[in-house]
Amino acid sequence: MRISRFLVILIATALARLPTPALGEPIHFRLLPKESKVQTRIVDPFGQTVVGELTLREGEAQGQTDNLRSSGSVRLSIDAASYNSNLGLRDQDVQTYYLEVKDYPEIRFTSTGIEEIKEPKSPADPWQLTIKGILQLHGTKREIRVPVRLSYRERKITAEGNSKFALKDFNIAVPTLLFRFRSGDQVEITFRFVGEEQL
């Protein structure tokens, strides 16, 4: 009987000394450029939709699923000079005369809060969020709100969504042809960012 009691005390003492995960600590993720994708769509002077792509430089996200509104955040950087619509001369014009990548090489987004949260009904469904933040583009900062679908599987998050903005809001000239035909002013952004959990 004394031996059994001694073993119980010994095991309890050993378990008490084991490290336990900190409660309430946010989970950190590193965004993966090779698995992430950013697409742009704008109507050119001929009325055709031009699809371009941009490359994620780096980024990070964090949050707690039980307190996402106050703990969730994201920060990312996109390479402005990576713009590619599969037409070399047009891409060079966009980079040089419109994005002016020599002066503004990065496009940045930093979240400032989460305004809406719709929790998934099942593990297979994504979270639906509205993220508020500051978009820095072409040397101009603007507050934007972006609806996002967020899923978490196998230690990776995937954030998908789309948003629109006007070129004039970021002091970007509207492309013209022969000083008469103008491109659309609205740019649609579609994104898919993948982040890997940092242990």
DOMIKOL-104253 format. One record per residue: residue number from 1; x, y, z of N, C-alpha, C in turn. Coordinates in nm, 3 decimals, decimal comma, always signed. Example, Ala and Ser with C-alpha at 12.3 -4.5 7.8 and 13.67 -1.06 7.14 Angstrom:
{1; {+1,319; -0,569; +0,780}; {+1,230; -0,450; +0,780}; {+1,320; -0,330; +0,780}},
{2; {+1,285; -0,225; +0,708}; {+1,367; -0,106; +0,714}; {+1,290; +0,003; +0,787}},
END
This chain:
{1; {+0,083; -0,120; +0,000}; {+0,000; +0,000; +0,000}; {+0,087; +0,125; +0,000}},
{2; {+0,191; +0,125; +0,084}; {+0,282; +0,238; +0,090}; {+0,354; +0,257; -0,044}},
{3; {+0,389; +0,144; -0,109}; {+0,459; +0,151; -0,238}; {+0,368; +0,214; -0,343}},
{4; {+0,240; +0,174; -0,347}; {+0,146; +0,230; -0,444}; {+0,129; +0,379; -0,423}},
{5; {+0,116; +0,421; -0,295}; {+0,101; +0,562; -0,265}; {+0,226; +0,640; -0,305}},
{6; {+0,340; +0,580; -0,284}; {+0,466; +0,644; -0,320}; {+0,475; +0,662; -0,471}},
{7; {+0,431; +0,561; -0,549}; {+0,434; +0,571; -0,695}; {+0,341; +0,680; -0,747}},
{8; {+0,222; +0,690; -0,685}; {+0,128; +0,795; -0,725}; {+0,189; +0,932; -0,705}},
{9; {+0,251; +0,954; -0,587}; {+0,313; +1,083; -0,557}; {+0,427; +1,111; -0,654}},
{10; {+0,505; +1,008; -0,685}; {+0,619; +1,023; -0,775}; {+0,574; +1,061; -0,916}},
{11; {+0,469; +0,994; -0,966}; {+0,418; +1,022; -1,100}; {+0,357; +1,163; -1,106}},
{12; {+0,281; +1,199; -1,002}; {+0,219; +1,331; -0,998}; {+0,324; +1,442; -0,999}},
{13; {+0,432; +1,421; -0,924}; {+0,540; +1,519; -0,918}; {+0,607; +1,533; -1,054}},
{14; {+0,630; +1,419; -1,121}; {+0,694; +1,421; -1,253}; {+0,607; +1,494; -1,355}},
{15; {+0,475; +1,467; -1,353}; {+0,385; +1,533; -1,448}; {+0,379; +1,683; -1,425}},
{16; {+0,386; +1,723; -1,301}; {+0,380; +1,866; -1,269}; {+0,499; +1,942; -1,324}},
{17; {+0,610; +1,869; -1,342}; {+0,731; +1,935; -1,391}; {+0,738; +1,939; -1,543}},
{18; {+0,647; +1,869; -1,613}; {+0,650; +1,869; -1,758}; {+0,604; +2,004; -1,810}},
{19; {+0,668; +2,055; -1,920}; {+0,624; +2,183; -1,976}; {+0,486; +2,171; -2,036}},
{20; {+0,402; +2,271; -2,018}; {+0,269; +2,272; -2,076}; {+0,256; +2,391; -2,168}},
{21; {+0,178; +2,376; -2,277}; {+0,164; +2,488; -2,371}; {+0,095; +2,605; -2,304}},
{22; {+0,140; +2,724; -2,338}; {+0,082; +2,845; -2,280}; {-0,059; +2,866; -2,333}},
{23; {-0,152; +2,890; -2,241}; {-0,289; +2,911; -2,281}; {-0,304; +3,052; -2,337}},
{24; {-0,386; +3,065; -2,443}; {-0,412; +3,196; -2,499}; {-0,303; +3,249; -2,590}},
{25; {-0,199; +3,172; -2,615}; {-0,091; +3,218; -2,703}; {-0,138; +3,210; -2,849}},
{26; {-0,118; +3,316; -2,928}; {-0,157; +3,310; -3,070}; {-0,067; +3,215; -3,148}},
{27; {-0,125; +3,157; -3,252}; {-0,048; +3,071; -3,343}; {+0,013; +3,159; -3,451}},
{28; {+0,141; +3,140; -3,479}; {+0,213; +3,221; -3,578}; {+0,231; +3,143; -3,708}},
{29; {+0,215; +3,213; -3,819}; {+0,230; +3,152; -3,951}; {+0,323; +3,238; -4,037}},
{30; {+0,405; +3,171; -4,116}; {+0,489; +3,239; -4,216}; {+0,427; +3,217; -4,352}},
{31; {+0,401; +3,324; -4,426}; {+0,340; +3,312; -4,558}; {+0,442; +3,257; -4,658}},
{32; {+0,396; +3,171; -4,746}; {+0,483; +3,100; -4,840}; {+0,466; +3,158; -4,981}},
{33; {+0,567; +3,231; -5,030}; {+0,556; +3,293; -5,163}; {+0,528; +3,194; -5,276}},
{34; {+0,591; +3,078; -5,273}; {+0,577; +2,982; -5,383}; {+0,438; +2,919; -5,388}},
{35; {+0,366; +2,921; -5,277}; {+0,232; +2,862; -5,274}; {+0,122; +2,967; -5,276}},
{36; {+0,162; +3,094; -5,275}; {+0,065; +3,203; -5,275}; {+0,052; +3,263; -5,415}},
{37; {-0,059; +3,332; -5,437}; {-0,086; +3,386; -5,571}; {-0,166; +3,515; -5,560}},
{38; {-0,127; +3,616; -5,640}; {-0,200; +3,742; -5,646}; {-0,226; +3,774; -5,793}},
{39; {-0,352; +3,794; -5,829}; {-0,390; +3,827; -5,966}; {-0,459; +3,962; -5,971}},
{40; {-0,435; +4,035; -6,080}; {-0,503; +4,163; -6,102}; {-0,582; +4,155; -6,232}},
{41; {-0,692; +4,229; -6,236}; {-0,774; +4,239; -6,358}; {-0,812; +4,384; -6,380}},
{42; {-0,788; +4,431; -6,503}; {-0,825; +4,567; -6,540}; {-0,862; +4,568; -6,688}},
{43; {-0,954; +4,654; -6,726}; {-0,997; +4,664; -6,865}; {-0,903; +4,758; -6,939}},
{44; {-0,847; +4,712; -7,051}; {-0,752; +4,794; -7,127}; {-0,826; +4,889; -7,222}},
{45; {-0,754; +4,978; -7,293}; {-0,821; +5,075; -7,381}; {-0,903; +5,011; -7,493}},
{46; {-0,881; +4,883; -7,524}; {-0,958; +4,814; -7,626}; {-1,082; +4,745; -7,570}},
{47; {-1,103; +4,759; -7,439}; {-1,218; +4,696; -7,377}; {-1,196; +4,552; -7,336}},
{48; {-1,072; +4,504; -7,346}; {-1,039; +4,367; -7,308}; {-0,988; +4,363; -7,163}},
{49; {-1,021; +4,257; -7,094}; {-0,974; +4,240; -6,956}; {-0,832; +4,183; -6,956}},
{50; {-0,742; +4,256; -6,893}; {-0,602; +4,213; -6,883}; {-0,580; +4,150; -6,746}},
{51; {-0,529; +4,027; -6,746}; {-0,501; +3,956; -6,621}; {-0,350; +3,958; -6,596}},
{52; {-0,311; +4,009; -6,482}; {-0,170; +4,012; -6,445}; {-0,148; +3,940; -6,314}},
{53; {-0,022; +3,909; -6,286}; {+0,012; +3,842; -6,161}; {+0,125; +3,916; -6,090}},
{54; {+0,122; +3,910; -5,958}; {+0,225; +3,968; -5,874}; {+0,276; +3,862; -5,778}},
{55; {+0,400; +3,878; -5,731}; {+0,463; +3,778; -5,646}; {+0,474; +3,828; -5,502}},
{56; {+0,433; +3,743; -5,411}; {+0,450; +3,773; -5,268}; {+0,597; +3,768; -5,231}},
{57; {+0,646; +3,871; -5,164}; {+0,784; +3,870; -5,115}; {+0,794; +3,792; -4,984}},
{58; {+0,717; +3,837; -4,887}; {+0,716; +3,772; -4,756}; {+0,597; +3,823; -4,676}},
{59; {+0,568; +3,752; -4,568}; {+0,458; +3,795; -4,483}; {+0,439; +3,703; -4,365}},
{60; {+0,354; +3,745; -4,274}; {+0,327; +3,665; -4,156}; {+0,185; +3,692; -4,108}},
{61; {+0,130; +3,594; -4,037}; {-0,003; +3,608; -3,980}; {-0,004; +3,540; -3,844}},
{62; {-0,099; +3,580; -3,761}; {-0,112; +3,518; -3,630}; {-0,256; +3,531; -3,580}},
{63; {-0,291; +3,446; -3,483}; {-0,424; +3,456; -3,425}; {-0,457; +3,337; -3,338}},
{64; {-0,562; +3,355; -3,257}; {-0,618; +3,248; -3,175}; {-0,760; +3,223; -3,224}},
{65; {-0,795; +3,097; -3,245}; {-0,928; +3,066; -3,297}; {-1,038; +3,103; -3,198}},
{66; {-1,007; +3,104; -3,068}; {-1,109; +3,137; -2,969}; {-1,119; +3,287; -2,941}},
{67; {-1,031; +3,366; -3,003}; {-1,034; +3,511; -2,982}; {-0,976; +3,581; -3,104}},
{68; {-1,028; +3,545; -3,221}; {-0,968; +3,590; -3,346}; {-0,985; +3,741; -3,368}},
{69; {-1,094; +3,797; -3,320}; {-1,121; +3,939; -3,344}; {-1,012; +4,029; -3,287}},
{70; {-0,964; +3,997; -3,167}; {-0,863; +4,082; -3,103}; {-0,720; +4,031; -3,124}},
{71; {-0,704; +3,904; -3,158}; {-0,568; +3,849; -3,170}; {-0,521; +3,833; -3,315}},
{72; {-0,614; +3,833; -3,410}; {-0,576; +3,808; -3,549}; {-0,508; +3,926; -3,614}},
{73; {-0,404; +3,899; -3,691}; {-0,334; +4,005; -3,764}; {-0,258; +3,945; -3,882}},
{74; {-0,231; +4,028; -3,981}; {-0,153; +3,984; -4,097}; {-0,072; +4,102; -4,149}},
{75; {+0,045; +4,070; -4,197}; {+0,133; +4,169; -4,259}; {+0,199; +4,103; -4,378}},
{76; {+0,200; +4,170; -4,494}; {+0,259; +4,109; -4,612}; {+0,319; +4,214; -4,704}},
{77; {+0,412; +4,169; -4,787}; {+0,481; +4,255; -4,882}; {+0,480; +4,187; -5,019}},
{78; {+0,445; +4,264; -5,122}; {+0,438; +4,213; -5,259}; {+0,539; +4,289; -5,345}},
{79; {+0,605; +4,217; -5,433}; {+0,706; +4,275; -5,521}; {+0,637; +4,343; -5,639}},
{80; {+0,639; +4,476; -5,642}; {+0,571; +4,551; -5,748}; {+0,633; +4,525; -5,885}},
{81; {+0,765; +4,502; -5,887}; {+0,835; +4,478; -6,014}; {+0,808; +4,341; -6,072}},
{82; {+0,736; +4,257; -5,999}; {+0,706; +4,122; -6,048}; {+0,583; +4,118; -6,138}},
{83; {+0,518; +4,234; -6,161}; {+0,396; +4,235; -6,242}; {+0,419; +4,168; -6,376}},
{84; {+0,330; +4,073; -6,410}; {+0,347; +3,995; -6,532}; {+0,210; +3,962; -6,591}},
{85; {+0,185; +4,012; -6,713}; {+0,061; +3,981; -6,784}; {+0,089; +3,903; -6,913}},
{86; {+0,212; +3,850; -6,923}; {+0,257; +3,771; -7,039}; {+0,264; +3,853; -7,168}},
{87; {+0,285; +3,983; -7,154}; {+0,312; +4,068; -7,269}; {+0,420; +4,166; -7,227}},
{88; {+0,544; +4,139; -7,272}; {+0,662; +4,208; -7,221}; {+0,657; +4,359; -7,226}},
{89; {+0,619; +4,418; -7,342}; {+0,618; +4,563; -7,355}; {+0,514; +4,626; -7,263}},
{90; {+0,398; +4,563; -7,255}; {+0,294; +4,616; -7,166}; {+0,339; +4,608; -7,020}},
{91; {+0,399; +4,496; -6,983}; {+0,445; +4,480; -6,845}; {+0,550; +4,584; -6,810}},
{92; {+0,639; +4,611; -6,906}; {+0,744; +4,712; -6,882}; {+0,681; +4,850; -6,863}},
{93; {+0,579; +4,881; -6,943}; {+0,511; +5,010; -6,927}; {+0,443; +5,021; -6,791}},
{94; {+0,375; +4,914; -6,749}; {+0,306; +4,915; -6,620}; {+0,406; +4,936; -6,507}},
{95; {+0,518; +4,863; -6,514}; {+0,619; +4,872; -6,408}; {+0,684; +5,010; -6,406}},
{96; {+0,713; +5,066; -6,525}; {+0,790; +5,190; -6,534}; {+0,705; +5,316; -6,517}},
{97; {+0,592; +5,322; -6,589}; {+0,517; +5,447; -6,595}; {+0,396; +5,454; -6,500}},
{98; {+0,350; +5,340; -6,455}; {+0,229; +5,341; -6,371}; {+0,259; +5,299; -6,227}},
{99; {+0,319; +5,183; -6,209}; {+0,358; +5,144; -6,073}; {+0,486; +5,216; -6,028}},
{100; {+0,567; +5,258; -6,124}; {+0,693; +5,330; -6,097}; {+0,775; +5,255; -5,991}},
{101; {+0,810; +5,133; -6,028}; {+0,869; +5,040; -5,931}; {+1,007; +5,083; -5,881}},
{102; {+1,076; +5,166; -5,954}; {+1,207; +5,212; -5,905}; {+1,190; +5,299; -5,780}},
{103; {+1,082; +5,375; -5,777}; {+1,056; +5,460; -5,661}; {+0,972; +5,389; -5,555}},
{104; {+0,887; +5,295; -5,599}; {+0,795; +5,226; -5,508}; {+0,802; +5,075; -5,533}},
{105; {+0,909; +5,012; -5,488}; {+0,931; +4,870; -5,522}; {+0,840; +4,771; -5,451}},
{106; {+0,773; +4,814; -5,343}; {+0,691; +4,721; -5,265}; {+0,546; +4,767; -5,255}},
{107; {+0,459; +4,669; -5,249}; {+0,318; +4,691; -5,214}; {+0,298; +4,624; -5,080}},
{108; {+0,251; +4,700; -4,982}; {+0,239; +4,646; -4,846}; {+0,094; +4,650; -4,796}},
{109; {+0,061; +4,549; -4,718}; {-0,067; +4,549; -4,647}; {-0,042; +4,512; -4,502}},
{110; {-0,097; +4,592; -4,411}; {-0,086; +4,566; -4,268}; {-0,225; +4,575; -4,207}},
{111; {-0,272; +4,469; -4,148}; {-0,407; +4,470; -4,091}; {-0,410; +4,555; -3,965}},
{112; {-0,527; +4,614; -3,940}; {-0,547; +4,692; -3,819}; {-0,663; +4,639; -3,735}},
{113; {-0,733; +4,538; -3,787}; {-0,842; +4,480; -3,710}; {-0,927; +4,386; -3,793}},
{114; {-1,009; +4,308; -3,724}; {-1,104; +4,219; -3,789}; {-1,244; +4,264; -3,748}},
{115; {-1,325; +4,298; -3,846}; {-1,455; +4,358; -3,817}; {-1,569; +4,257; -3,811}},
{116; {-1,564; +4,157; -3,894}; {-1,671; +4,058; -3,899}; {-1,612; +3,917; -3,898}},
{117; {-1,677; +3,828; -3,826}; {-1,632; +3,690; -3,820}; {-1,753; +3,598; -3,830}},
{118; {-1,748; +3,507; -3,925}; {-1,851; +3,404; -3,937}; {-1,782; +3,269; -3,922}},
{119; {-1,806; +3,204; -3,811}; {-1,738; +3,077; -3,783}; {-1,792; +2,966; -3,873}},
{120; {-1,706; +2,868; -3,904}; {-1,749; +2,758; -3,991}; {-1,852; +2,668; -3,923}},
{121; {-1,943; +2,613; -4,003}; {-2,044; +2,522; -3,950}; {-1,990; +2,380; -3,935}},
{122; {-1,882; +2,351; -4,008}; {-1,818; +2,219; -3,999}; {-1,669; +2,237; -4,020}},
{123; {-1,587; +2,137; -3,982}; {-1,442; +2,149; -4,001}; {-1,400; +2,168; -4,147}},
{124; {-1,485; +2,128; -4,239}; {-1,452; +2,141; -4,381}; {-1,480; +2,280; -4,436}},
{125; {-1,558; +2,360; -4,362}; {-1,594; +2,494; -4,408}; {-1,490; +2,597; -4,365}},
{126; {-1,473; +2,703; -4,443}; {-1,377; +2,809; -4,404}; {-1,440; +2,909; -4,308}},
{127; {-1,354; +2,979; -4,233}; {-1,396; +3,098; -4,160}; {-1,420; +3,208; -4,263}},
{128; {-1,515; +3,296; -4,236}; {-1,538; +3,411; -4,322}; {-1,516; +3,539; -4,240}},
{129; {-1,420; +3,619; -4,286}; {-1,377; +3,735; -4,210}; {-1,383; +3,860; -4,297}},
{130; {-1,395; +3,974; -4,234}; {-1,370; +4,102; -4,300}; {-1,252; +4,167; -4,228}},
{131; {-1,142; +4,179; -4,301}; {-1,019; +4,233; -4,241}; {-1,001; +4,378; -4,283}},
{132; {-0,977; +4,461; -4,185}; {-0,950; +4,603; -4,209}; {-0,800; +4,626; -4,199}},
{133; {-0,746; +4,710; -4,289}; {-0,602; +4,734; -4,283}; {-0,560; +4,848; -4,373}},
{134; {-0,429; +4,873; -4,374}; {-0,370; +4,980; -4,454}; {-0,297; +4,920; -4,574}},
{135; {-0,341; +4,958; -4,694}; {-0,272; +4,920; -4,817}; {-0,183; +5,035; -4,860}},
{136; {-0,054; +5,004; -4,873}; {+0,043; +5,103; -4,918}; {+0,085; +5,068; -5,061}},
{137; {+0,050; +5,154; -5,154}; {+0,073; +5,129; -5,297}; {+0,111; +5,259; -5,365}},
{138; {+0,218; +5,256; -5,443}; {+0,260; +5,373; -5,520}; {+0,282; +5,495; -5,430}},
{139; {+0,335; +5,469; -5,310}; {+0,366; +5,576; -5,217}; {+0,247; +5,635; -5,144}},
{140; {+0,130; +5,574; -5,159}; {+0,008; +5,623; -5,096}; {-0,050; +5,516; -5,004}},
{141; {-0,098; +5,558; -4,887}; {-0,160; +5,467; -4,792}; {-0,310; +5,492; -4,786}},
{142; {-0,387; +5,382; -4,795}; {-0,531; +5,391; -4,785}; {-0,584; +5,278; -4,697}},
{143; {-0,688; +5,310; -4,621}; {-0,753; +5,205; -4,543}; {-0,851; +5,130; -4,632}},
{144; {-0,845; +4,998; -4,627}; {-0,935; +4,915; -4,706}; {-0,994; +4,806; -4,617}},
{145; {-1,103; +4,747; -4,664}; {-1,167; +4,633; -4,598}; {-1,176; +4,519; -4,698}},
{146; {-1,131; +4,401; -4,657}; {-1,121; +4,289; -4,749}; {-1,195; +4,168; -4,692}},
{147; {-1,293; +4,115; -4,764}; {-1,356; +3,989; -4,721}; {-1,263; +3,871; -4,751}},
{148; {-1,249; +3,783; -4,654}; {-1,152; +3,672; -4,665}; {-1,217; +3,542; -4,622}},
{149; {-1,188; +3,435; -4,697}; {-1,223; +3,299; -4,656}; {-1,097; +3,232; -4,604}},
{150; {-1,100; +3,188; -4,480}; {-0,980; +3,137; -4,414}; {-1,001; +2,993; -4,370}},
{151; {-0,910; +2,905; -4,411}; {-0,917; +2,765; -4,371}; {-0,784; +2,722; -4,308}},
{152; {-0,790; +2,620; -4,224}; {-0,672; +2,572; -4,152}; {-0,670; +2,420; -4,158}},
{153; {-0,567; +2,365; -4,224}; {-0,555; +2,219; -4,238}; {-0,407; +2,182; -4,238}},
{154; {-0,377; +2,078; -4,166}; {-0,241; +2,020; -4,165}; {-0,135; +2,128; -4,140}},
{155; {-0,158; +2,208; -4,036}; {-0,065; +2,313; -3,993}; {-0,042; +2,423; -4,097}},
{156; {-0,137; +2,439; -4,188}; {-0,129; +2,547; -4,287}; {-0,261; +2,622; -4,293}},
{157; {-0,251; +2,754; -4,311}; {-0,369; +2,834; -4,335}; {-0,373; +2,874; -4,482}},
{158; {-0,494; +2,888; -4,535}; {-0,515; +2,939; -4,670}; {-0,617; +3,051; -4,662}},
{159; {-0,578; +3,169; -4,707}; {-0,666; +3,285; -4,707}; {-0,696; +3,324; -4,852}},
{160; {-0,823; +3,325; -4,888}; {-0,863; +3,356; -5,025}; {-0,966; +3,468; -5,025}},
{161; {-0,964; +3,549; -5,131}; {-1,062; +3,655; -5,141}; {-1,034; +3,745; -5,259}},
{162; {-1,110; +3,853; -5,268}; {-1,087; +3,951; -5,373}; {-1,133; +4,088; -5,325}},
{163; {-1,082; +4,189; -5,392}; {-1,113; +4,327; -5,355}; {-1,095; +4,415; -5,478}},
{164; {-1,149; +4,536; -5,471}; {-1,135; +4,632; -5,581}; {-1,088; +4,767; -5,526}},
{165; {-1,016; +4,839; -5,610}; {-0,980; +4,977; -5,576}; {-0,964; +5,057; -5,703}},
{166; {-0,970; +5,188; -5,690}; {-0,955; +5,278; -5,803}; {-0,811; +5,325; -5,813}},
{167; {-0,758; +5,330; -5,935}; {-0,620; +5,376; -5,956}; {-0,599; +5,516; -5,899}},
{168; {-0,698; +5,602; -5,916}; {-0,683; +5,742; -5,870}; {-0,666; +5,750; -5,719}},
{169; {-0,719; +5,650; -5,645}; {-0,706; +5,652; -5,499}; {-0,560; +5,638; -5,455}},
{170; {-0,477; +5,585; -5,545}; {-0,335; +5,565; -5,513}; {-0,246; +5,647; -5,607}},
{171; {-0,305; +5,751; -5,665}; {-0,230; +5,843; -5,752}; {-0,158; +5,771; -5,866}},
{172; {-0,225; +5,669; -5,921}; {-0,171; +5,597; -6,037}; {-0,245; +5,647; -6,161}},
{173; {-0,170; +5,686; -6,262}; {-0,232; +5,737; -6,385}; {-0,311; +5,627; -6,455}},
{174; {-0,423; +5,664; -6,516}; {-0,502; +5,568; -6,593}; {-0,439; +5,554; -6,731}},
{175; {-0,401; +5,431; -6,771}; {-0,338; +5,412; -6,903}; {-0,428; +5,459; -7,017}},
{176; {-0,367; +5,527; -7,115}; {-0,442; +5,575; -7,232}; {-0,373; +5,530; -7,360}},
{177; {-0,449; +5,532; -7,469}; {-0,396; +5,496; -7,600}; {-0,427; +5,610; -7,697}},
{178; {-0,321; +5,663; -7,762}; {-0,335; +5,772; -7,858}; {-0,404; +5,894; -7,796}},
{179; {-0,380; +5,913; -7,666}; {-0,434; +6,027; -7,591}; {-0,587; +6,034; -7,591}},
{180; {-0,652; +5,924; -7,626}; {-0,798; +5,926; -7,639}; {-0,867; +5,809; -7,570}},
{181; {-0,814; +5,689; -7,592}; {-0,879; +5,570; -7,538}; {-0,817; +5,538; -7,402}},
{182; {-0,902; +5,529; -7,303}; {-0,854; +5,509; -7,166}; {-0,890; +5,370; -7,114}},
{183; {-0,799; +5,319; -7,030}; {-0,828; +5,193; -6,960}; {-0,930; +5,220; -6,850}},
{184; {-0,982; +5,111; -6,793}; {-1,069; +5,127; -6,678}; {-0,989; +5,175; -6,559}},
{185; {-1,057; +5,242; -6,467}; {-0,991; +5,293; -6,347}; {-0,996; +5,192; -6,232}},
{186; {-1,086; +5,094; -6,241}; {-1,103; +4,997; -6,135}; {-1,014; +4,874; -6,156}},
{187; {-0,942; +4,837; -6,051}; {-0,858; +4,717; -6,054}; {-0,916; +4,615; -5,957}},
{188; {-0,935; +4,494; -6,005}; {-0,982; +4,386; -5,918}; {-0,863; +4,298; -5,878}},
{189; {-0,852; +4,272; -5,751}; {-0,744; +4,188; -5,699}; {-0,804; +4,058; -5,647}},
{190; {-0,749; +3,946; -5,693}; {-0,786; +3,814; -5,642}; {-0,662; +3,752; -5,581}},
{191; {-0,674; +3,697; -5,459}; {-0,555; +3,646; -5,393}; {-0,579; +3,512; -5,326}},
{192; {-0,469; +3,443; -5,309}; {-0,466; +3,318; -5,233}; {-0,332; +3,313; -5,161}},
{193; {-0,335; +3,331; -5,030}; {-0,214; +3,329; -4,951}; {-0,211; +3,202; -4,865}},
{194; {-0,097; +3,135; -4,864}; {-0,081; +3,013; -4,786}; {+0,027; +3,039; -4,682}},
{195; {-0,003; +3,004; -4,557}; {+0,092; +3,022; -4,448}; {+0,117; +2,893; -4,374}},
{196; {+0,241; +2,876; -4,330}; {+0,281; +2,754; -4,258}; {+0,302; +2,787; -4,111}},
{197; {+0,244; +2,704; -4,025}; {+0,254; +2,726; -3,881}; {+0,399; +2,717; -3,835}},
{198; {+0,438; +2,811; -3,748}; {+0,573; +2,814; -3,693}; {+0,570; +2,755; -3,554}},
{199; {+0,641; +2,646; -3,537}; {+0,643; +2,575; -3,408}; {+0,748; +2,634; -3,315}},
END
